[in-house]
C-alpha cells in the first residue's frame, strides 16, 4: 500500500522514511496534495569508502580490446588548433585581433 506523506511533515522523519522505503514500502512525498517524489531503494549498492561513492560494481567484466582496429585517432589530433577556430572558442571573429590580456597565450 502506498503511503502519501506531505512535504512539510518529512523534515523530522527522513531517516525513518528512508529505512521504510529500503524495506520495500511505497513512500510518496506530496506537495500541495499532489505526488511530487517517490522514495525507492537503490537496486545496485555502490561501493562506499569514507562516506563517498567510489565506484559501482560492474554488471559484467570489462573486455579490453573489444574495439581494436575499429577506432583510430588522427596523427594531428593534438596539434594546435587553427587560429580562426581557436578564436571562435573565445567568441572572437576570425579576422578580429586577440585582446591584449590574451596576446601570446590563447
Buried (B, 14 or more C-beta within 10 A) or exposed (E): EEEEBEEEEBEEEEEEBEEBBEEEBEBBBBEEEEEEEEBEEEEEEEEEEEEEEEEEEEEEEEEEEEEEEEEEEEEEEEEEEEEEEBBEEEEBEEEEEBEEEEEEEE
